[in-house]
Amino acid sequence: MKIICWNLRNLGGGKLARPKNSLSPSLAALNLGCTLLEYIVKVVTGDPVWSNMTDNDPDTSLTSNVPADIFVIIELKSGGKAKGRRANGGSMVVLPAVVNALNAATDNNYDYAFMNTDENPLPITGYNECVGVIYNQQRLTYNYSKIIRDGMGNYLNPKTPYYIRFTVNATQEYLTIIGLHAPPVGKNPYPNKRPVDYGIQLGTCRELTLNDDTFIMGDFNCDQTSTYTCNNENRSPFDWIDDEYFEINLPEQTLTSVKTMLNNNIQPPPANYLSQPFDNIIFKAVSVENVRTQVLDTIGKARNMSDPNNPTDLTVTQQSLMVAQYFKKFSDHLPVQIEFDIPAV
């Protein structure tokens, strides 16, 4: 089973459909996807265009370029600001459009949907924002969803996490997704304080103690090496991981945020087009096996597929253009993927 999580930076209906958010003709000719919607679908469905993102090392490569079973969208736009109120606005344009496009691009092993009914509405997680979760009904059955609070009953600020629980159809085991967007780093003397405190507060949420296969993902705006000192105490965001049987297998300082432009004075790649280690997936594997996490480098691994039988690496000029347009038109983050095996019953 495969899950992809992607911060698509203020993704609303206008951004998805607006012609100016299409790639330039020179990049569109590479067959990577012209519009943002086409680009999303190619990445999420494991289109052969992106087969270069899977390395050939048997210890680290993913099993295949198959479509994702769950697609989590971070920074999905919504009207409103009251946490828990029903999402509206851009989210109600984006989710149906992405679902329809994914279903059109996949075979009958996939039947994508999202949950937003009167009984189970998609909730606002913070000011003008929600988390979108699209899932494959052929493999998963929706149970319930909500936004969550910390151990003291308080929402996490400024954007509280979204929790959604599924049953895996093949095993009847529970699988939980928690999508989040932590506050950004601040100014000195404690630039990491806000995201680190958010991570600490996250660790008190009751939902983390459930005996489910649980995957916490999104834009943490920090990683496991981020710290700050308060009252002579070194504070770290994820000290609770071992106590609750969670793991992170993405290496420390794995860069995921995208620079505004290519900087070839910084070597080696990916530091010339990536900036910070902000996106991650924390997981608790109860029944699933062989968990693998990977950043999908849709810049460094992009290839010229204008001739599908003879793919070539991008030229420096093409890659420079790709970085600038990716940042401006699509996102300032790369997607993160986690894949795992469901044991046979």
C-alpha positions, -999 to +999 in steps of 0.1 A: +000+000+000+012+035-009+005+069+007+017+102-008+016+134+012+022+168-005+021+204+008+007+221-023+008+256-008-026+273-007-042+249-032-076+262-042-098+259-072-083+290-089-048+277-085-057+243-099-074+257-130-057+290-137-039+289-171-010+310-158-002+281-134+006+258-163+042+250-171+058+270-199+057+254-234+093+244-232+087+224-199+053+211-210+070+196-240+090+173-216+057+154-210+059+159-172+023+173-171+014+208-183-012+219-158-010+216-120-038+190-121-020+169-148+012+171-128-004+160-096-021+130-113+012+119-129+030+119-095+002+103-075-005+075-101+031+066-105+032+075-141+062+061-160+073+097-165+084+096-128+099+061-128+133+077-122+122+087-087+125+050-075+162+041-071+176+006-078+189-002-044+169-032-031+174-020+005+158+014-002+138+013-034+101+012-034+083-018-047+069-003-079+055+028-095+019+020-088-007+045-079-011+057-043-039+043-022-041+075-001-032+110-012-030+136+016-030+173+006-016+198+030-024+235+028-058+229+010-077+262+010-111+266+027-132+295+036-137+302+073-114+301+104-133+283+131-116+249+138-140+220+133-165+239+111-173+224+077-147+233+051-159+250+019-145+273-008-115+260-027-114+226-011-148+217-025-135+225-060-101+208-057-111+175-041-137+165-067-114+176-095-085+156-083-107+125-075-122+126-110-088+130-127-073+101-106-102+078-114-099+086-151-061+078-150-063+044-132-079+010-138-106-008-119-083-016-090-087+020-079-119+039-070-109+072-054-131+092-031-130+118-003-152+121+027-174+152+031-210+143+041-235+159+065-226+131+090-189+133+084-180+168+070-144+178+061-134+201+089-114+233+089-081+228+107-071+265+110-076+299+093-087+293+057-072+258+056-080+221+058-063+188+051-076+168+021-075+130+022-083+111-010-084+073-007-089+041-027-122+025-019-111-008-034-086-012-005-099+010+023-132+016+040-138+049+058-146+047+095-146+083+109-127+115+110-122+146+132-097+173+141-078+164+173-068+181+205-039+177+228-038+158+261-053+189+279-082+191+255-068+221+236-065+225+198-030+228+184-024+262+170-025+278+146-037+246+127-047+215+145-042+181+129-068+162+110-075+126+119-091+100+096-095+063+104-099+035+078-103-002+078-080-021+054-105-043+034-081-072+030-073-076+068-100-056+086-072-039+105-075-002+114-052+023+095-051+059+108-039+090+089-030+122+108-023+152+085-009+184+098+007+218+090+029+230+119+037+267+124+068+281+106+101+288+121+104+322+137+131+348+145+161+346+168+169+338+196+145+308+193+137+303+157+127+266+162+104+273+192+070+273+175+074+241+154+093+223+182+066+231+207+039+220+182+057+187+179+059+183+217+022+191+220+014+167+192+029+139+213+003+144+240-027+137+217-047+106+229-051+093+193-014+084+192-019+058+219-044+037+199-032+003+187-037+012+150-012+013+121-008+051+123+008+075+099+014+111+110+024+133+080+027+167+067+047+199+069+063+198+104+085+229+097+113+210+116+128+176+118+141+153+145+173+174+148+155+207+155+159+219+191+159+250+213+169+256+249+145+270+275+153+273+312+185+253+306+164+224+291+170+213+256+136+209+239+131+185+209+099+179+190+097+142+189+111+128+222+077+110+226+082+088+195+099+058+212+074+059+242+045+055+218+063+030+195+066+054+166+094+055+141+109+079+115+129+062+087+135+092+066+171+102+074+178+133+095+182+165+075+165+151+044+157+183+024+121+188+012+114+225+008+121+241-026+143+272-032+130+300-053+157+294-079+185+270-088+218+279-071+247+260-087+272+277-064+261+253-037+272+217-044+263+189-045+226+186-054+200+186-040+212+215-019+213+237-050+175+235-053+162+224-019+164+243+014+150+227+046+140+193+061+104+202+069+082+174+055+081+139+071+061+109+080+061+094+115+046+060+117+035+032+141+036-002+123+013-026+142+003-050+115+019-037+083+054-047+073+085-035+054+078+002+057+097+025+033+097+063+032+111+084+004+110+120-007+097+122-043+122+145-059+101+159-088+129+183-096+162+164-094+146+132-108+127+149-136+136+138-171+129+149-206+103+124-217+095+141-250+107+108-265+094+081-241+118+055-256+148+077-249+144+097-216+172+120-208+182+141-178+172+177-178+198+202-190+210+228-165+188+254-183+157+231-181+163+223-144+168+260-135+135+267-153+119+238-135+129+250-101+116+285-107+083+274-122+077+246-097+081+271-068+060+298-084+032+277-099+030+245-079+045+244-045+075+252-022+076+215-010+084+181-025+059+153-019+068+125+006+058+089+000+055+059+024+049+024+012+044-008+031+032-044+028-001-057+040+004-093+054-016-120+038-045-132+059 
